[in-house]
Amino acid sequence: MYPYEVAQPLSSREESLLDILEKALPLPPKIIVGYNKLERDFTSGDVSRLCDISRSSAKFYVNKMVDLRLITKVPHKRMYQKFANANKFSDWLKDLSKLALEPLENGSLKPIDVTEDDE
């Protein structure tokens, strides 16, 4: 069911949790696991090898990570770099929660109104 290998059969609880993660997070669990194994400086080829995905899929996910500001492109090189405070995906997610989600919930960060004309 899941496109990544697991050491043991999944319990229904684990399967449910992975299903929720796939739906709730901007990157698939397989990519998150690979991200945590990456060195600070890396290429899309490293992502491809660690996650066992095609190079074109790796480039897609690397571009998505850049858009999410999880990583940055190293100028004039075909390399990317993790931000100092985002060595693990969960570090980035905690910062996002603290800096954006909590302020949104308590009203200090106002959502942008999207009208039908804007779409």
Secondary structure, DSSP 8 states (H G I E B T S, - for coil): --SS--SS---HHHHHHHHHHHHHSSS-HHHHHHHHHS-SEE-HHHHHHHHT--HHHHHHHHHHHHHTTSEEE-TTSS-EEE-TT-SSHHHHHHHHIIIIIHHHHHTSS------TTT-
